[in-house]
């Protein structure tokens, strides 16, 4: 029974010894990897650790950059705010790493490099003591045999007593060491829950660090956004109209007002305005200057085509057309109405449905285009010509269609929308308008210059009065067809082109123009339109 118990104890000790070695390996590797995750120098005070921390050096770099740029720069403000934030984050990181070192990495190091090695040393010491005891026993046994005594008799004499005492002392040391080793092994097994708590502490400290860091970042984000929102110099190209107006505190979009007021000064008599393409580099530069709100009027006064191109680009790059996606069907349906009075009324109704910001900017633009037609004898830009080159930048469908359908719409429907609105601008938008809204450009005031304004139908006019006024106006279909012929003739095409004044469909009209211009297919006509 005693032998069986000793055997079980021996197996238990061997199992614990294996576990000791495994725990030592795991603790050592975990300590090594965890230490590598810490960014600061380990084992130094807070001041020295902060100097070596990458986040702290980043914060210092940002603060120094902010001092160079100054508070007048948005980048300077952002760098100052972010630099202070990074400094606070660095302090939180230092406290986090100090806590990890104290409560996790150091205990793991103690376990892997001190506690377990001490137990293993004690195990080796026990093995040595066992050998010492066996050696003492062997010497004592040999002394017994040499004295000629039987195994049942004890040897006598000083030598025999010394050997016996040596053997007993060795056995006693072995037992003490074995008991101590067993106690340490049992203690190691019992303290496993304490060792496991190191990793719980790791997660808890990490959670606290990230919580504080998140609170810090969330507290600074509103300040960053406030700086962004209150900054005056904001890009406008490609931005929604209402967003640009809200951020800039304007009623008329900056590119629209800037370009219109400059064109009123230098471009009203320029032939082919909005039709002739400007220099690509000059246009890019002007758009960039408008985007950052820095505009040298004198520099571009000699290049009205670049100004017109910048205006067209702004309208085209709006995420939603100025005349809106929502009202697209209303505009198209209005253009398809045959009765001229009803068509005008439908277009007027669509104008009334425009959102306030769109309506204000659309009115501003139409008033300018109407004024531009005062000089059509010089600039060759009739209401129809303007509608052809500018209409696709004011209205387009949200769903991309095929090119033939697109160009058909451009040729007839959109032109049939924009042309009468320009012709009857003072009926659609009564009253004068101040183009120089912000007072920065010194442009003239728009006055009633439409010669036919007295004969324009009022939205409140009854049907009988509308019929009486109908004789004084040119039918829109005739105006559209004549405009298209006039547009191509002024570009040097056959001046003898004669086309019937009424077309049953857009495709018929395209075919007629194609035939007179000597084009082989509708695609050639479409190609010409795209070049415009």
Secondary structure as GFF3:
##gff-version 3
##sequence-region A 1 532
A	DSSP	alpha_helix	2	37	.	.	.	ID=ss1
A	DSSP	alpha_helix	46	52	.	.	.	ID=ss2
A	DSSP	alpha_helix	54	69	.	.	.	ID=ss3
A	DSSP	alpha_helix	74	100	.	.	.	ID=ss4
A	DSSP	pi_helix	101	105	.	.	.	ID=ss5
A	DSSP	alpha_helix	106	110	.	.	.	ID=ss6
A	DSSP	pi_helix	111	115	.	.	.	ID=ss7
A	DSSP	alpha_helix	116	146	.	.	.	ID=ss8
A	DSSP	alpha_helix	158	190	.	.	.	ID=ss9
A	DSSP	alpha_helix	192	230	.	.	.	ID=ss10
A	DSSP	alpha_helix	241	248	.	.	.	ID=ss11
A	DSSP	alpha_helix	254	266	.	.	.	ID=ss12
A	DSSP	alpha_helix	280	291	.	.	.	ID=ss13
A	DSSP	alpha_helix	297	300	.	.	.	ID=ss14
A	DSSP	alpha_helix	304	317	.	.	.	ID=ss15
A	DSSP	alpha_helix	328	335	.	.	.	ID=ss16
A	DSSP	alpha_helix	340	353	.	.	.	ID=ss17
A	DSSP	alpha_helix	356	372	.	.	.	ID=ss18
A	DSSP	three_ten_helix	373	375	.	.	.	ID=ss19
A	DSSP	alpha_helix	376	379	.	.	.	ID=ss20
A	DSSP	alpha_helix	383	394	.	.	.	ID=ss21
A	DSSP	alpha_helix	403	408	.	.	.	ID=ss22
A	DSSP	pi_helix	409	414	.	.	.	ID=ss23
A	DSSP	alpha_helix	415	423	.	.	.	ID=ss24
A	DSSP	alpha_helix	425	428	.	.	.	ID=ss25
A	DSSP	beta_strand	433	434	.	.	.	ID=ss26
A	DSSP	beta_strand	445	446	.	.	.	ID=ss27
A	DSSP	three_ten_helix	453	455	.	.	.	ID=ss28
A	DSSP	alpha_helix	463	470	.	.	.	ID=ss29
A	DSSP	alpha_helix	476	489	.	.	.	ID=ss30
A	DSSP	alpha_helix	506	517	.	.	.	ID=ss31
A	DSSP	alpha_helix	522	531	.	.	.	ID=ss32
###
